[in-house]
């Protein structure tokens, strides 16, 4: 077995130069978490029809916010039908995610243009908020 050097004290320090400590046989973690720098933007309610609508082309949004971290989508509580959420291939009521009146979906996506909406009947209203 190799000699590791008797009598030599070694000390672990963190990035701040503080000595690492051990409690109950476990290394204590000294972490600093940054404060979030996100922007929360809400848009006026808008209608979705039976043809797929790219979210970035919705009347209320109109490319004002292309990059994002999350999109929050909620069909209006008074809608008679449902809204499907999906990608550019959204053509049938069996594709994507179905949201009934009042349901809420939070999507972790990087661009508003990646999301499409389609209602099962004309003029179903939807609420959208974007986190940038």
N, C-alpha and C positions, 0 to 999 in steps of 0.2 A: 504494500500500500504506500502511496506517495505521501511525503511529508508536506503538509499544507502551511507550515510555518507557525510554530507555537509562540504565543504571546503577541501576535500581530492583531491589532484591533481594526476591524473594518466597519465602516459606517455608510449606510445608504442615505442619500439625500434626494429630495425632489427638485423640481425645476426652480423652485424659489430658494433653494439652499437649505431648507428645513430638514432636520433629521427625520427619517422614517421611524415610526413607532410600531410596536407590536402589542396587542391586547389579547389575552387568552389564546396565544399561539397563532393569531391571525394578524396579517399586515393591515394597519389602519390606512384608509384611503383619504387623502386630502384633495378633494376636487373642487374646482370652481366652475359653476355652470353659468354660461352667458344668458343674458336676458334675450328673449325672442325679439326679432326685428321684423315681424310680419305686419302686413297691412290688410285689414279686413274691409272689403268693399261690398256694399249691397246695391242692387239694381232694382229699378221699377219692375213691377210684375208685368209679364208679357204672355201673349197667347201662343200656343203651339197647336199646329194643325195635323192633318193626317199624312203629310209629306215630311220626310226627315229634315230637320233643321239643325244646321251646324251652330253650336252654341255661340261661337264668335260672330255669327251673323244675325243673331236675335236682335230685334228692334231696340231693346233696352241696353244691350251690351255693345254691339257694332264695333268690334275690334278694339275697344278702349282698353282691354286687359287681355293680352295674349299669353304671357307667361304667368304661371301660378304654382302654388304648392297644393292647394285643395280647392275643390268646388263643392258647395253645399246646394243641393237641389231639393225643392219641396213643391209638389203640386198643391194648388189652392184647395182649401178645405171644402169649398163649394163646387168643385168639379164633379160632373156627372160620370166622367170616364176615367181612364188611366193614361199615364204617360210612360213610354218605353225610353230607356236611356241606354245608349250603346255607341258603337263606332260608326264609321262612314258606310258600313254595310247594313245599317239598320233599316230593314224593309218590311219585316213581319212582326206580328205581336208575340212571336216565340223567340225573338232575338233580343239580347240585352237584358236589362233589369227593369221589371215592372214596378212602377210607383203608383199607388192609389192615392186618392185625395188625402192630403195631410201627412202622407209618408215623407220621410226625410232620408236622403242618401248623401254621404260625404265621400267624395272621390279624391284620392291622392294622385293627382296627375300634374304634369308640368306645363301643359298648354290647353287653353280653353278650346282651341280649334280641334282638339282630339275628341270632343264630346258632341254627340248628336242626340236630339230629342224627337220623339214622334208620338202623337196622341192617337187614341183609337177613334176619336171623333173630333170634329172641328172646334176650335176656340176653347181649348182647355188651358187654363192659366197656370203659370208656374212662377215660383219665387227662386231667385238665384243669388248666392253670395260667393265671393271669391276671396281666398286668402293668398296673398302674394308674399 
